[in-house]
């Protein structure tokens, strides 16, 4: 998931041969996805 077009500023490996899954920060990705899930659930519940 890419929410911005600034990945090349934050990750020097972006779109290079060294851009591999080992370089991903899974802890931060998990935190982001849990927060996104909460936002989506809250938005959905706002319509009830």
FIVOZA-821495 format. One line per field, with one value per residue: y, z, x of N, C-alpha, C, O in turn; residue in three letters. Coordinates in steps of 0.02 Angstrom, whole numbers. Each point is the difference from the previous one (the first is absolute). Last residue first. Layout:
// residues N
npy = Y	...
npz = Z	...
npx = X	...
capy = Y	...
capz = Z	...
capx = X	...
cpy = Y	...
cpz = Z	...
cpx = X	...
opy = Y	...
opz = Z	...
opx = X	...
rest = ALA	...
END
This chain:
// residues 48
npy = 207	99	16	-237	-42	105	-124	-202	51	62	-194	-129	98	-48	-227	-18	99	-146	-193	56	26	-215	-108	98	-92	-53	-281	-59	103	105	61	45	276	190	74	-15	223	123	190	167	-123	-26	167	14	-129	-112	-331	-292
npz = 558	-137	130	-1	-188	53	169	-84	-118	144	106	-141	-29	178	-13	-174	61	139	-118	-123	134	52	-191	-184	-218	-175	-116	-274	-262	-215	-71	-295	-71	38	291	225	202	200	123	-243	-214	16	-84	-119	191	126	-34	86
npx = -1205	256	270	184	227	263	199	189	256	245	184	216	269	222	176	232	269	206	181	252	254	185	188	238	221	144	8	-114	141	153	251	32	-119	-135	-11	122	48	-225	-111	-70	-167	-298	-248	-288	-258	-135	57	66
capy = -40	-1	67	4	-42	32	60	-25	-25	57	37	-42	7	67	-1	-38	40	56	-27	-18	62	26	-34	5	29	70	1	-5	-67	13	-11	-72	-23	-17	0	-61	4	-65	-34	43	6	-57	23	-10	62	55	62	58
capz = 30	-44	2	55	-16	-54	27	42	-45	-35	48	14	-58	5	56	-21	-48	36	41	-46	-18	61	12	72	25	20	63	58	15	29	72	10	-20	-72	-37	-39	-53	-6	64	48	-19	26	25	-55	-24	11	-3	0
capx = -54	-59	-29	-48	-58	-37	-33	-56	-52	-31	-41	-59	-44	-30	-47	-60	-38	-30	-55	-53	-35	-31	-64	-7	-63	11	38	-45	-25	-67	5	8	66	3	-63	-3	51	31	5	33	71	38	65	48	31	-45	38	-42
cpy = 43	-40	3	68	6	-40	36	59	-27	-25	58	36	-40	12	67	-5	-36	42	56	-27	-14	63	24	-28	0	33	72	2	1	-67	13	-17	-76	-14	-9	-3	-63	1	-66	-36	48	6	-58	21	-15	67	58	61
cpz = 37	29	-43	4	54	-19	-53	28	38	-44	-34	48	10	-58	8	55	-20	-46	38	38	-48	-16	63	18	76	26	26	66	63	11	37	74	9	-24	-75	-47	-44	-59	-4	66	46	-16	26	20	-59	-24	5	0
cpx = -49	-57	-63	-34	-54	-63	-41	-38	-60	-57	-36	-47	-64	-48	-35	-52	-64	-44	-35	-60	-58	-39	-34	-69	-1	-63	9	37	-42	-34	-65	3	2	71	12	-60	1	49	38	13	38	74	44	70	45	28	-48	45
opy = -26	1	44	6	4	29	22	0	11	30	10	1	23	28	3	4	31	21	2	18	32	7	-1	36	-45	57	9	19	47	-24	-5	-57	-29	17	39	-46	1	2	-25	17	-4	-20	13	20	-58	49	8	6
opz = 29	-27	10	28	-15	-11	14	0	-21	0	12	-11	-17	10	14	-13	-1	19	2	-15	5	21	4	-1	32	24	60	51	39	-42	61	19	26	-56	-31	-40	-54	-58	52	36	4	41	38	-42	-17	-6	-43	40
opx = -48	-55	-42	-54	-59	-53	-56	-62	-57	-54	-60	-61	-55	-54	-60	-60	-54	-55	-62	-57	-52	-58	-62	-50	28	2	12	-29	1	-38	-2	-14	-47	19	36	-5	30	-20	22	47	61	42	46	40	12	-37	-44	46
rest = UNK	UNK	UNK	UNK	UNK	UNK	UNK	UNK	UNK	UNK	UNK	UNK	UNK	UNK	UNK	UNK	UNK	UNK	UNK	UNK	UNK	UNK	UNK	UNK	UNK	UNK	UNK	UNK	UNK	UNK	UNK	UNK	UNK	UNK	UNK	UNK	UNK	UNK	UNK	UNK	UNK	UNK	UNK	UNK	UNK	UNK	UNK	UNK
END
